């Protein structure tokens, strides 16, 4: 199960992705395009679901993807990557083992979002030097607790 969430600015892209993917996604809001459920609330709900293991991964959508990615990365155990093309979607998994991606609804359409999600989902973490680098971040997170 993949957690998905948006603010009002990403609502329509999220709605289209839910139609495309069906039961593969669990929706954490927003549930309409009216401002009210702010992006940090949704980003934290998705990131916490991933961190607790309730969902294997997460997708966040706002107008730019920036606010969602900043917020999600505050949750220990979450590695959220802002993806804006196929290369960044692939690198998110291969180099950073990102368990959450953020998308900017103002900059991509449904077809591009699906393409990037599929690349991210089907890529494999390369380990090696990338695991060493992630180890530095994980050590920092543990020391900060």
N, CA, C and O atoms as a GROMACS GRO file, in nm:
protein
  580
    1UNK      N    1   0.085  -0.118   0.000
    1UNK     CA    2   0.000   0.000   0.000
    1UNK      C    3   0.089   0.124   0.000
    1UNK      O    4   0.187   0.131   0.075
    2UNK      N    5   0.055   0.218  -0.084
    2UNK     CA    6   0.128   0.344  -0.092
    2UNK      C    7   0.038   0.456  -0.040
    2UNK      O    8  -0.075   0.473  -0.086
    3UNK      N    9   0.090   0.532   0.056
    3UNK     CA   10   0.018   0.648   0.108
    3UNK      C   11   0.027   0.761   0.006
    3UNK      O   12   0.132   0.781  -0.055
    4UNK      N   13  -0.081   0.833  -0.012
    4UNK     CA   14  -0.080   0.949  -0.102
    4UNK      C   15  -0.154   1.063  -0.036
    4UNK      O   16  -0.256   1.042   0.030
    5UNK      N   17  -0.102   1.183  -0.056
    5UNK     CA   18  -0.168   1.300   0.001
    5UNK      C   19  -0.134   1.424  -0.079
    5UNK      O   20  -0.031   1.432  -0.145
    6UNK      N   21  -0.223   1.521  -0.070
    6UNK     CA   22  -0.203   1.648  -0.139
    6UNK      C   23  -0.264   1.759  -0.056
    6UNK      O   24  -0.343   1.736   0.036
    7UNK      N   25  -0.224   1.880  -0.091
    7UNK     CA   26  -0.300   1.994  -0.041
    7UNK      C   27  -0.402   2.029  -0.149
    7UNK      O   28  -0.418   1.955  -0.246
    8UNK      N   29  -0.471   2.142  -0.134
    8UNK     CA   30  -0.572   2.180  -0.233
    8UNK      C   31  -0.511   2.201  -0.371
    8UNK      O   32  -0.577   2.176  -0.472
    9UNK      N   33  -0.386   2.247  -0.378
    9UNK     CA   34  -0.321   2.273  -0.506
    9UNK      C   35  -0.285   2.148  -0.583
    9UNK      O   36  -0.270   2.152  -0.705
   10UNK      N   37  -0.271   2.037  -0.514
   10UNK     CA   38  -0.240   1.910  -0.579
   10UNK      C   39  -0.357   1.815  -0.587
   10UNK      O   40  -0.343   1.701  -0.632
   11UNK      N   41  -0.474   1.863  -0.542
   11UNK     CA   42  -0.591   1.775  -0.532
   11UNK      C   43  -0.628   1.707  -0.664
   11UNK      O   44  -0.651   1.586  -0.665
   12UNK      N   45  -0.633   1.781  -0.773
   12UNK     CA   46  -0.680   1.720  -0.898
   12UNK      C   47  -0.583   1.616  -0.953
   12UNK      O   48  -0.626   1.514  -1.006
   13UNK      N   49  -0.453   1.640  -0.941
   13UNK     CA   50  -0.357   1.539  -0.984
   13UNK      C   51  -0.367   1.416  -0.896
   13UNK      O   52  -0.362   1.303  -0.945
   14UNK      N   53  -0.382   1.436  -0.766
   14UNK     CA   54  -0.398   1.322  -0.675
   14UNK      C   55  -0.524   1.243  -0.709
   14UNK      O   56  -0.523   1.120  -0.710
   15UNK      N   57  -0.633   1.314  -0.738
   15UNK     CA   58  -0.759   1.249  -0.772
   15UNK      C   59  -0.742   1.162  -0.897
   15UNK      O   60  -0.793   1.050  -0.902
   16UNK      N   61  -0.671   1.214  -0.997
   16UNK     CA   62  -0.647   1.137  -1.119
   16UNK      C   63  -0.559   1.015  -1.091
   16UNK      O   64  -0.581   0.908  -1.148
   17UNK      N   65  -0.459   1.031  -1.004
   17UNK     CA   66  -0.372   0.918  -0.969
   17UNK      C   67  -0.451   0.811  -0.893
   17UNK      O   68  -0.429   0.692  -0.914
   18UNK      N   69  -0.541   0.853  -0.806
   18UNK     CA   70  -0.625   0.757  -0.733
   18UNK      C   71  -0.712   0.678  -0.830
   18UNK      O   72  -0.732   0.558  -0.812
   19UNK      N   73  -0.764   0.744  -0.931
   19UNK     CA   74  -0.844   0.675  -1.032
   19UNK      C   75  -0.759   0.574  -1.108
   19UNK      O   76  -0.802   0.462  -1.134
   20UNK      N   77  -0.638   0.614  -1.143
   20UNK     CA   78  -0.548   0.527  -1.220
   20UNK      C   79  -0.501   0.407  -1.137
   20UNK      O   80  -0.502   0.294  -1.186
   21UNK      N   81  -0.461   0.429  -1.013
   21UNK     CA   82  -0.400   0.323  -0.932
   21UNK      C   83  -0.499   0.246  -0.844
   21UNK      O   84  -0.469   0.136  -0.800
   22UNK      N   85  -0.615   0.302  -0.820
   22UNK     CA   86  -0.718   0.232  -0.742
   22UNK      C   87  -0.674   0.198  -0.601
   22UNK      O   88  -0.622   0.284  -0.530
   23UNK      N   89  -0.694   0.074  -0.562
   23UNK     CA   90  -0.672   0.030  -0.424
   23UNK      C   91  -0.525   0.021  -0.385
   23UNK      O   92  -0.494  -0.011  -0.270
   24UNK      N   93  -0.435   0.049  -0.477
   24UNK     CA   94  -0.292   0.044  -0.445
   24UNK      C   95  -0.252   0.162  -0.354
   24UNK      O   96  -0.149   0.156  -0.287
   25UNK      N   97  -0.334   0.268  -0.354
   25UNK     CA   98  -0.304   0.389  -0.277
   25UNK      C   99  -0.402   0.406  -0.162
   25UNK      O  100  -0.520   0.371  -0.173
   26UNK      N  101  -0.352   0.460  -0.050
   26UNK     CA  102  -0.436   0.499   0.062
   26UNK      C  103  -0.433   0.652   0.071
   26UNK      O  104  -0.326   0.711   0.084
   27UNK      N  105  -0.549   0.714   0.063
   27UNK     CA  106  -0.562   0.859   0.054
   27UNK      C  107  -0.562   0.924   0.192
   27UNK      O  108  -0.643   0.888   0.278
   28UNK      N  109  -0.471   1.020   0.212
   28UNK     CA  110  -0.460   1.094   0.338
   28UNK      C  111  -0.505   1.239   0.324
   28UNK      O  112  -0.474   1.322   0.409
   29UNK      N  113  -0.579   1.272   0.217
   29UNK     CA  114  -0.629   1.407   0.196
   29UNK      C  115  -0.537   1.484   0.102
   29UNK      O  116  -0.432   1.433   0.062
   30UNK      N  117  -0.574   1.600   0.068
   30UNK     CA  118  -0.697   1.673   0.088
   30UNK      C  119  -0.809   1.607   0.006
   30UNK      O  120  -0.784   1.533  -0.089
   31UNK      N  121  -0.929   1.636   0.046
   31UNK     CA  122  -1.044   1.570  -0.015
   31UNK      C  123  -1.124   1.662  -0.107
   31UNK      O  124  -1.229   1.624  -0.158
   32UNK      N  125  -1.072   1.784  -0.128
   32UNK     CA  126  -1.130   1.876  -0.226
   32UNK      C  127  -1.026   1.982  -0.261
   32UNK      O  128  -0.915   1.980  -0.208
   33UNK      N  129  -1.062   2.073  -0.349
   33UNK     CA  130  -0.967   2.174  -0.393
   33UNK      C  131  -0.981   2.307  -0.319
   33UNK      O  132  -0.930   2.410  -0.364
   34UNK      N  133  -1.051   2.305  -0.206
   34UNK     CA  134  -1.070   2.425  -0.126
   34UNK      C  135  -0.961   2.430  -0.020
   34UNK      O  136  -0.938   2.333   0.052
   35UNK      N  137  -0.894   2.544  -0.011
   35UNK     CA  138  -0.789   2.557   0.089
   35UNK      C  139  -0.849   2.535   0.227
   35UNK      O  140  -0.956   2.586   0.258
   36UNK      N  141  -0.780   2.458   0.308
   36UNK     CA  142  -0.826   2.431   0.442
   36UNK      C  143  -0.742   2.324   0.509
   36UNK      O  144  -0.710   2.334   0.627
   37UNK      N  145  -0.707   2.221   0.435
   37UNK     CA  146  -0.620   2.116   0.488
   37UNK      C  147  -0.479   2.149   0.439
   37UNK      O  148  -0.441   2.112   0.328
   38UNK      N  149  -0.404   2.218   0.522
   38UNK     CA  150  -0.273   2.268   0.479
   38UNK      C  151  -0.173   2.156   0.457
   38UNK      O  152  -0.181   2.049   0.518
   39UNK      N  153  -0.077   2.184   0.369
   39UNK     CA  154   0.020   2.082   0.327
   39UNK      C  155   0.098   2.019   0.441
   39UNK      O  156   0.122   1.898   0.434
   40UNK      N  157   0.140   2.090   0.546
   40UNK     CA  158   0.215   2.021   0.651
   40UNK      C  159   0.134   1.911   0.721
   40UNK      O  160   0.190   1.808   0.759
   41UNK      N  161   0.006   1.931   0.736
   41UNK     CA  162  -0.078   1.830   0.802
   41UNK      C  163  -0.082   1.704   0.719
   41UNK      O  164  -0.068   1.594   0.772
   42UNK      N  165  -0.100   1.718   0.589
   42UNK     CA  166  -0.105   1.602   0.500
   42UNK      C  167   0.033   1.537   0.489
   42UNK      O  168   0.044   1.415   0.497
   43UNK      N  169   0.137   1.618   0.472
   43UNK     CA  170   0.273   1.564   0.459
   43UNK      C  171   0.312   1.484   0.582
   43UNK      O  172   0.371   1.377   0.571
   44UNK      N  173   0.279   1.534   0.700
   44UNK     CA  174   0.312   1.462   0.822
   44UNK      C  175   0.231   1.333   0.835
   44UNK      O  176   0.284   1.232   0.881
   45UNK      N  177   0.105   1.335   0.795
   45UNK     CA  178   0.022   1.213   0.802
   45UNK      C  179   0.078   1.104   0.711
   45UNK      O  180   0.088   0.989   0.752
   46UNK      N  181   0.116   1.140   0.589
   46UNK     CA  182   0.173   1.042   0.495
   46UNK      C  183   0.308   0.994   0.546
   46UNK      O  184   0.333   0.874   0.549
   47UNK      N  185   0.394   1.086   0.586
   47UNK     CA  186   0.528   1.049   0.633
   47UNK      C  187   0.520   0.960   0.757
   47UNK      O  188   0.595   0.862   0.767
   48UNK      N  189   0.433   0.991   0.849
   48UNK     CA  190   0.417   0.909   0.970
   48UNK      C  191   0.366   0.769   0.935
   48UNK      O  192   0.409   0.671   0.996
   49UNK      N  193   0.275   0.759   0.839
   49UNK     CA  194   0.224   0.627   0.797
   49UNK      C  195   0.338   0.542   0.740
   49UNK      O  196   0.343   0.422   0.764
   50UNK      N  197   0.427   0.605   0.666
   50UNK     CA  198   0.542   0.533   0.610
   50UNK      C  199   0.640   0.498   0.722
   50UNK      O  200   0.687   0.384   0.728
   51UNK      N  201   0.670   0.593   0.810
   51UNK     CA  202   0.765   0.569   0.919
   51UNK      C  203   0.718   0.458   1.013
   51UNK      O  204   0.799   0.380   1.064
   52UNK      N  205   0.587   0.450   1.035
   52UNK     CA  206   0.531   0.345   1.124
   52UNK      C  207   0.518   0.211   1.053
   52UNK      O  208   0.488   0.110   1.118
   53UNK      N  209   0.538   0.208   0.922
   53UNK     CA  210   0.525   0.084   0.846
   53UNK      C  211   0.383   0.051   0.805
   53UNK      O  212   0.358  -0.060   0.756
   54UNK      N  213   0.290   0.143   0.823
   54UNK     CA  214   0.152   0.121   0.781
   54UNK      C  215   0.140   0.119   0.629
   54UNK      O  216   0.053   0.053   0.573
   55UNK      N  217   0.228   0.194   0.564
   55UNK     CA  218   0.237   0.198   0.419
   55UNK      C  219   0.383   0.179   0.381
   55UNK      O  220   0.472   0.225   0.452
   56UNK      N  221   0.406   0.112   0.269
   56UNK     CA  222   0.544   0.083   0.229
   56UNK      C  223   0.615   0.205   0.172
   56UNK      O  224   0.738   0.212   0.174
   57UNK      N  225   0.539   0.302   0.121
   57UNK     CA  226   0.596   0.421   0.060
   57UNK      C  227   0.489   0.529   0.055
   57UNK      O  228   0.374   0.506   0.089
   58UNK      N  229   0.530   0.650   0.011
   58UNK     CA  230   0.436   0.759   0.006
   58UNK      C  231   0.459   0.852  -0.112
   58UNK      O  232   0.571   0.863  -0.164
   59UNK      N  233   0.353   0.919  -0.152
   59UNK     CA  234   0.357   1.018  -0.259
   59UNK      C  235   0.285   1.143  -0.207
   59UNK      O  236   0.173   1.135  -0.156
   60UNK      N  237   0.352   1.257  -0.220
   60UNK     CA  238   0.295   1.384  -0.176
   60UNK      C  239   0.287   1.479  -0.294
   60UNK      O  240   0.377   1.482  -0.378
   61UNK      N  241   0.179   1.556  -0.300
   61UNK     CA  242   0.159   1.646  -0.413
   61UNK      C  243   0.110   1.782  -0.361
   61UNK      O  244   0.010   1.791  -0.290
   62UNK      N  245   0.182   1.885  -0.398
   62UNK     CA  246   0.135   2.022  -0.379
   62UNK      C  247   0.167   2.097  -0.508
   62UNK      O  248   0.204   2.034  -0.607
   63UNK      N  249   0.154   2.224  -0.509
   63UNK     CA  250   0.174   2.297  -0.634
   63UNK      C  251   0.317   2.281  -0.686
   63UNK      O  252   0.337   2.260  -0.806
   64UNK      N  253   0.416   2.292  -0.596
   64UNK     CA  254   0.556   2.280  -0.639
   64UNK      C  255   0.621   2.150  -0.592
   64UNK      O  256   0.719   2.105  -0.652
   65UNK      N  257   0.569   2.090  -0.487
   65UNK     CA  258   0.631   1.973  -0.426
   65UNK      C  259   0.731   2.009  -0.318
   65UNK      O  260   0.771   1.923  -0.239
   66UNK      N  261   0.771   2.134  -0.312
   66UNK     CA  262   0.876   2.176  -0.220
   66UNK      C  263   0.830   2.172  -0.075
   66UNK      O  264   0.897   2.113   0.010
   67UNK      N  265   0.716   2.233  -0.046
   67UNK     CA  266   0.667   2.235   0.092
   67UNK      C  267   0.642   2.096   0.148
   67UNK      O  268   0.674   2.068   0.263
   68UNK      N  269   0.586   2.011   0.065
   68UNK     CA  270   0.560   1.873   0.109
   68UNK      C  271   0.691   1.801   0.140
   68UNK      O  272   0.700   1.731   0.241
   69UNK      N  273   0.791   1.817   0.054
   69UNK     CA  274   0.917   1.745   0.077
   69UNK      C  275   0.988   1.796   0.202
   69UNK      O  276   1.044   1.717   0.277
   70UNK      N  277   0.987   1.926   0.223
   70UNK     CA  278   1.050   1.981   0.343
   70UNK      C  279   0.986   1.924   0.469
   70UNK      O  280   1.055   1.881   0.561
   71UNK      N  281   0.854   1.922   0.472
   71UNK     CA  282   0.783   1.873   0.590
   71UNK      C  283   0.804   1.724   0.611
   71UNK      O  284   0.833   1.682   0.722
   72UNK      N  285   0.790   1.645   0.506
   72UNK     CA  286   0.803   1.499   0.520
   72UNK      C  287   0.940   1.461   0.572
   72UNK      O  288   0.953   1.364   0.646
   73UNK      N  289   1.042   1.535   0.534
   73UNK     CA  290   1.177   1.502   0.577
   73UNK      C  291   1.204   1.535   0.724
   73UNK      O  292   1.313   1.507   0.774
   74UNK      N  293   1.108   1.593   0.793
   74UNK     CA  294   1.120   1.616   0.937
   74UNK      C  295   1.090   1.489   1.017
   74UNK      O  296   1.122   1.482   1.135
   75UNK      N  297   1.030   1.390   0.952
   75UNK     CA  298   0.991   1.266   1.020
   75UNK      C  299   1.106   1.167   1.011
   75UNK      O  300   1.149   1.131   0.901
   76UNK      N  301   1.156   1.123   1.127
   76UNK     CA  302   1.265   1.026   1.128
   76UNK      C  303   1.227   0.900   1.052
   76UNK      O  304   1.117   0.847   1.066
   77UNK      N  305   1.322   0.854   0.971
   77UNK     CA  306   1.299   0.733   0.892
   77UNK      C  307   1.241   0.759   0.755
   77UNK      O  308   1.230   0.667   0.674
   78UNK      N  309   1.205   0.884   0.727
   78UNK     CA  310   1.149   0.918   0.596
   78UNK      C  311   1.257   0.987   0.514
   78UNK      O  312   1.326   1.077   0.562
   79UNK      N  313   1.267   0.943   0.392
   79UNK     CA  314   1.356   1.006   0.295
   79UNK      C  315   1.268   1.047   0.178
   79UNK      O  316   1.234   0.966   0.092
   80UNK      N  317   1.232   1.174   0.175
   80UNK     CA  318   1.142   1.227   0.072
   80UNK      C  319   1.223   1.303  -0.032
   80UNK      O  320   1.301   1.393   0.002
   81UNK      N  321   1.204   1.268  -0.157
   81UNK     CA  322   1.274   1.334  -0.267
   81UNK      C  323   1.175   1.408  -0.355
   81UNK      O  324   1.072   1.353  -0.394
   82UNK      N  325   1.206   1.532  -0.385
   82UNK     CA  326   1.127   1.609  -0.480
   82UNK      C  327   1.168   1.565  -0.620
   82UNK      O  328   1.284   1.578  -0.658
   83UNK      N  329   1.073   1.512  -0.695
   83UNK     CA  330   1.100   1.461  -0.829
   83UNK      C  331   1.031   1.548  -0.932
   83UNK      O  332   0.914   1.584  -0.917
   84UNK      N  333   1.104   1.583  -1.037
   84UNK     CA  334   1.047   1.668  -1.140
   84UNK      C  335   1.071   1.615  -1.281
   84UNK      O  336   1.026   1.675  -1.378
   85UNK      N  337   1.141   1.501  -1.292
   85UNK     CA  338   1.156   1.436  -1.422
   85UNK      C  339   1.194   1.289  -1.398
   85UNK      O  340   1.209   1.247  -1.283
   86UNK      N  341   1.209   1.213  -1.504
   86UNK     CA  342   1.237   1.070  -1.490
   86UNK      C  343   1.371   1.044  -1.423
   86UNK      O  344   1.383   0.949  -1.345
   87UNK      N  345   1.471   1.126  -1.452
   87UNK     CA  346   1.602   1.106  -1.391
   87UNK      C  347   1.599   1.126  -1.240
   87UNK      O  348   1.661   1.049  -1.167
   88UNK      N  349   1.528   1.228  -1.194
   88UNK     CA  350   1.522   1.249  -1.049
   88UNK      C  351   1.439   1.140  -0.982
   88UNK      O  352   1.467   1.104  -0.868
   89UNK      N  353   1.338   1.087  -1.049
   89UNK     CA  354   1.259   0.977  -0.993
   89UNK      C  355   1.345   0.852  -0.977
   89UNK      O  356   1.336   0.782  -0.876
   90UNK      N  357   1.428   0.825  -1.076
   90UNK     CA  358   1.517   0.708  -1.069
   90UNK      C  359   1.624   0.727  -0.962
   90UNK      O  360   1.649   0.636  -0.883
   91UNK      N  361   1.684   0.843  -0.959
   91UNK     CA  362   1.787   0.872  -0.860
   91UNK      C  363   1.731   0.872  -0.718
   91UNK      O  364   1.800   0.834  -0.623
   92UNK      N  365   1.606   0.914  -0.704
   92UNK     CA  366   1.544   0.914  -0.572
   92UNK      C  367   1.554   0.777  -0.506
   92UNK      O  368   1.582   0.766  -0.387
   93UNK      N  369   1.532   0.672  -0.585
   93UNK     CA  370   1.539   0.537  -0.531
   93UNK      C  371   1.681   0.482  -0.537
   93UNK      O  372   1.732   0.432  -0.436
   94UNK      N  373   1.746   0.491  -0.653
   94UNK     CA  374   1.877   0.428  -0.670
   94UNK      C  375   1.984   0.486  -0.578
   94UNK      O  376   2.064   0.412  -0.522
   95UNK      N  377   1.986   0.617  -0.563
   95UNK     CA  378   2.093   0.682  -0.487
   95UNK      C  379   2.052   0.718  -0.345
   95UNK      O  380   2.137   0.726  -0.256
   96UNK      N  381   1.923   0.742  -0.323
   96UNK     CA  382   1.878   0.794  -0.194
   96UNK      C  383   1.781   0.703  -0.121
   96UNK      O  384   1.743   0.731  -0.007
   97UNK      N  385   1.741   0.595  -0.185
   97UNK     CA  386   1.645   0.500  -0.126
   97UNK      C  387   1.523   0.572  -0.071
   97UNK      O  388   1.474   0.539   0.037
   98UNK      N  389   1.474   0.671  -0.146
   98UNK     CA  390   1.360   0.752  -0.102
   98UNK      C  391   1.236   0.664  -0.086
   98UNK      O  392   1.198   0.591  -0.178
   99UNK      N  393   1.175   0.673   0.031
   99UNK     CA  394   1.052   0.599   0.055
   99UNK      C  395   0.929   0.687   0.037
   99UNK      O  396   0.815   0.640   0.049
  100UNK      N  397   0.951   0.815   0.009
  100UNK     CA  398   0.844   0.909  -0.022
  100UNK      C  399   0.895   0.999  -0.134
  100UNK      O  400   1.012   1.040  -0.134
  101UNK      N  401   0.807   1.030  -0.230
  101UNK     CA  402   0.842   1.129  -0.331
  101UNK      C  403   0.739   1.241  -0.327
  101UNK      O  404   0.624   1.221  -0.291
  102UNK      N  405   0.785   1.360  -0.366
  102UNK     CA  406   0.698   1.476  -0.374
  102UNK      C  407   0.693   1.522  -0.519
  102UNK      O  408   0.795   1.524  -0.588
  103UNK      N  409   0.574   1.558  -0.563
  103UNK     CA  410   0.551   1.602  -0.701
  103UNK      C  411   0.486   1.740  -0.702
  103UNK      O  412   0.407   1.773  -0.613
  104UNK      N  413   0.521   1.818  -0.801
  104UNK     CA  414   0.463   1.952  -0.817
  104UNK      C  415   0.355   1.952  -0.923
  104UNK      O  416   0.384   1.941  -1.042
  105UNK      N  417   0.231   1.965  -0.881
  105UNK     CA  418   0.117   1.958  -0.973
  105UNK      C  419   0.116   2.070  -1.076
  105UNK      O  420   0.054   2.056  -1.182
  106UNK      N  421   0.182   2.181  -1.047
  106UNK     CA  422   0.186   2.291  -1.144
  106UNK      C  423   0.284   2.264  -1.258
  106UNK      O  424   0.283   2.336  -1.358
  107UNK      N  425   0.367   2.161  -1.244
  107UNK     CA  426   0.475   2.140  -1.340
  107UNK      C  427   0.470   2.008  -1.415
  107UNK      O  428   0.546   1.987  -1.510
  108UNK      N  429   0.381   1.918  -1.374
  108UNK     CA  430   0.369   1.789  -1.442
  108UNK      C  431   0.222   1.756  -1.462
  108UNK      O  432   0.135   1.802  -1.388
  109UNK      N  433   0.195   1.674  -1.564
  109UNK     CA  434   0.059   1.629  -1.588
  109UNK      C  435   0.047   1.483  -1.542
  109UNK      O  436   0.143   1.424  -1.493
  110UNK      N  437  -0.071   1.428  -1.557
  110UNK     CA  438  -0.098   1.292  -1.511
  110UNK      C  439  -0.003   1.192  -1.577
  110UNK      O  440   0.054   1.106  -1.509
  111UNK      N  441   0.015   1.202  -1.707
  111UNK     CA  442   0.101   1.106  -1.778
  111UNK      C  443   0.244   1.109  -1.723
  111UNK      O  444   0.304   1.004  -1.702
  112UNK      N  445   0.297   1.227  -1.701
  112UNK     CA  446   0.434   1.241  -1.648
  112UNK      C  447   0.439   1.189  -1.504
  112UNK      O  448   0.536   1.124  -1.466
  113UNK      N  449   0.337   1.218  -1.425
  113UNK     CA  450   0.335   1.170  -1.286
  113UNK      C  451   0.337   1.018  -1.282
  113UNK      O  452   0.412   0.959  -1.204
  114UNK      N  453   0.256   0.954  -1.363
  114UNK     CA  454   0.252   0.807  -1.367
  114UNK      C  455   0.387   0.752  -1.410
  114UNK      O  456   0.437   0.656  -1.352
  115UNK      N  457   0.445   0.812  -1.512
  115UNK     CA  458   0.576   0.768  -1.561
  115UNK      C  459   0.682   0.776  -1.450
  115UNK      O  460   0.758   0.682  -1.430
  116UNK      N  461   0.685   0.888  -1.380
  116UNK     CA  462   0.784   0.904  -1.272
  116UNK      C  463   0.757   0.809  -1.156
  116UNK      O  464   0.851   0.753  -1.098
  117UNK      N  465   0.631   0.791  -1.120
  117UNK     CA  466   0.597   0.699  -1.011
  117UNK      C  467   0.640   0.557  -1.047
  117UNK      O  468   0.696   0.487  -0.962
  118UNK      N  469   0.615   0.515  -1.168
  118UNK     CA  470   0.654   0.380  -1.210
  118UNK      C  471   0.806   0.362  -1.209
  118UNK      O  472   0.856   0.258  -1.168
  119UNK      N  473   0.878   0.462  -1.255
  119UNK     CA  474   1.024   0.455  -1.252
  119UNK      C  475   1.072   0.443  -1.108
  119UNK      O  476   1.156   0.358  -1.078
  120UNK      N  477   1.021   0.526  -1.020
  120UNK     CA  478   1.059   0.524  -0.879
  120UNK      C  479   1.023   0.390  -0.815
  120UNK      O  480   1.106   0.330  -0.746
  121UNK      N  481   0.902   0.343  -0.838
  121UNK     CA  482   0.858   0.216  -0.778
  121UNK      C  483   0.943   0.098  -0.826
  121UNK      O  484   0.969   0.006  -0.748
  122UNK      N  485   0.984   0.100  -0.951
  122UNK     CA  486   1.053  -0.015  -1.010
  122UNK      C  487   1.205  -0.005  -1.005
  122UNK      O  488   1.273  -0.098  -1.048
  123UNK      N  489   1.258   0.103  -0.955
  123UNK     CA  490   1.403   0.116  -0.940
  123UNK      C  491   1.446   0.050  -0.810
  123UNK      O  492   1.366   0.033  -0.717
  124UNK      N  493   1.572   0.014  -0.804
  124UNK     CA  494   1.628  -0.052  -0.686
  124UNK      C  495   1.740   0.033  -0.628
  124UNK      O  496   1.819   0.093  -0.701
  125UNK      N  497   1.746   0.037  -0.496
  125UNK     CA  498   1.854   0.107  -0.427
  125UNK      C  499   1.986   0.039  -0.459
  125UNK      O  500   1.997  -0.083  -0.452
  126UNK      N  501   2.086   0.118  -0.496
  126UNK     CA  502   2.214   0.063  -0.539
  126UNK      C  503   2.308   0.027  -0.425
  126UNK      O  504   2.404  -0.047  -0.446
  127UNK      N  505   2.281   0.077  -0.305
  127UNK     CA  506   2.367   0.045  -0.192
  127UNK      C  507   2.506   0.104  -0.207
  127UNK      O  508   2.522   0.214  -0.259
  128UNK      N  509   2.608   0.031  -0.162
  128UNK     CA  510   2.749   0.069  -0.174
  128UNK      C  511   2.772   0.209  -0.117
  128UNK      O  512   2.735   0.236  -0.002
  129UNK      N  513   2.831   0.298  -0.195
  129UNK     CA  514   2.863   0.433  -0.145
  129UNK      C  515   2.737   0.508  -0.104
  129UNK      O  516   2.741   0.591  -0.014
  130UNK      N  517   2.624   0.480  -0.172
  130UNK     CA  518   2.499   0.548  -0.138
  130UNK      C  519   2.449   0.504  -0.001
  130UNK      O  520   2.391   0.584   0.072
  131UNK      N  521   2.470   0.379   0.033
  131UNK     CA  522   2.434   0.331   0.167
  131UNK      C  523   2.522   0.396   0.273
  131UNK      O  524   2.476   0.429   0.382
  132UNK      N  525   2.649   0.414   0.240
  132UNK     CA  526   2.739   0.482   0.334
  132UNK      C  527   2.692   0.624   0.359
  132UNK      O  528   2.692   0.671   0.473
  133UNK      N  529   2.652   0.693   0.253
  133UNK     CA  530   2.605   0.831   0.268
  133UNK      C  531   2.477   0.837   0.350
  133UNK      O  532   2.462   0.923   0.436
  134UNK      N  533   2.385   0.746   0.323
  134UNK     CA  534   2.260   0.743   0.401
  134UNK      C  535   2.288   0.709   0.546
  134UNK      O  536   2.218   0.756   0.636
  135UNK      N  537   2.391   0.628   0.570
  135UNK     CA  538   2.430   0.595   0.707
  135UNK      C  539   2.468   0.718   0.787
  135UNK      O  540   2.440   0.726   0.907
  136UNK      N  541   2.530   0.814   0.723
  136UNK     CA  542   2.566   0.939   0.790
  136UNK      C  543   2.440   1.012   0.836
  136UNK      O  544   2.434   1.062   0.948
  137UNK      N  545   2.340   1.016   0.750
  137UNK     CA  546   2.214   1.083   0.784
  137UNK      C  547   2.142   1.007   0.895
  137UNK      O  548   2.092   1.068   0.990
  138UNK      N  549   2.136   0.875   0.883
  138UNK     CA  550   2.067   0.793   0.984
  138UNK      C  551   2.134   0.806   1.120
  138UNK      O  552   2.066   0.812   1.223
  139UNK      N  553   2.266   0.811   1.122
  139UNK     CA  554   2.339   0.830   1.248
  139UNK      C  555   2.301   0.965   1.310
  139UNK      O  556   2.278   0.974   1.430
  140UNK      N  557   2.296   1.067   1.227
  140UNK     CA  558   2.257   1.200   1.274
  140UNK      C  559   2.116   1.198   1.334
  140UNK      O  560   2.092   1.255   1.440
  141UNK      N  561   2.024   1.131   1.264
  141UNK     CA  562   1.885   1.123   1.314
  141UNK      C  563   1.881   1.056   1.451
  141UNK      O  564   1.811   1.104   1.540
  142UNK      N  565   1.954   0.946   1.468
  142UNK     CA  566   1.956   0.876   1.596
  142UNK      C  567   2.015   0.961   1.707
  142UNK      O  568   1.965   0.960   1.820
  143UNK      N  569   2.119   1.033   1.676
  143UNK     CA  570   2.183   1.119   1.777
  143UNK      C  571   2.094   1.235   1.817
  143UNK      O  572   2.104   1.286   1.928
  144UNK      N  573   2.008   1.277   1.727
  144UNK     CA  574   1.920   1.392   1.749
  144UNK      C  575   1.799   1.357   1.833
  144UNK      O  576   1.734   1.446   1.888
  145UNK      N  577   1.767   1.229   1.845
  145UNK     CA  578   1.646   1.189   1.919
  145UNK      C  579   1.654   1.224   2.064
  145UNK      O  580   1.561   1.197   2.140
   0.00000   0.00000   0.00000
